[in-house]
């Protein structure tokens, strides 16, 4: 049975993913995508397992929600395809 210190340490070491939105710029082979974030930064993203299982199709221009690790800000996992809506700076 784990001690109190082991449980406390495991809670401290758990990383929090960063959720961010962007739009797909390029479709790459192997279910990889080049996604431009709202701050114009480009990241390499892949589809999450549930989206693969449900055969969700993504094309250039689609708005997506992604999660990124705080340790590698150049890669992301696409977790949701957003409804057709313009990026935040284009909304009036």
URNOR-V464401 format. One line per field, one symbol per residue. phi: phi as a letter, one per 30 degrees, with the letter a starting at -180 (. if undefined). psi: psi as a letter, one per 30 degrees, with the letter a starting at -180 (. if undefined). burial: I if it has 24 or more other ideal C-beta (glycine too) atoms within 12 Angstrom, else O. A space follows every 50 residues. Layout:
phi: ???
psi: ???
burial: ???
This chain:
phi: .ddddddddddddddcdccbcabdcbccdihcbcccddcidcbcbbdddd ddddhdcbbdjddbcbbbddcbdcbbbdcacdddbddedcdb
psi: kkleeeeeeeeefkkkkkkllakkekkllhhlkjkklfggkklkllklee eeeghkkklkfkklklkkkffjgfllkkfkklljklleffk.
burial: OOOOOOOOOOOOOOOOOOOIIIIIIOOOOOOOIIIIIOOOOOIIIIIIOO IOOOOOOIOOOIIIIIIIOOOOOOOIIIIIIIOOOOOOOOOO
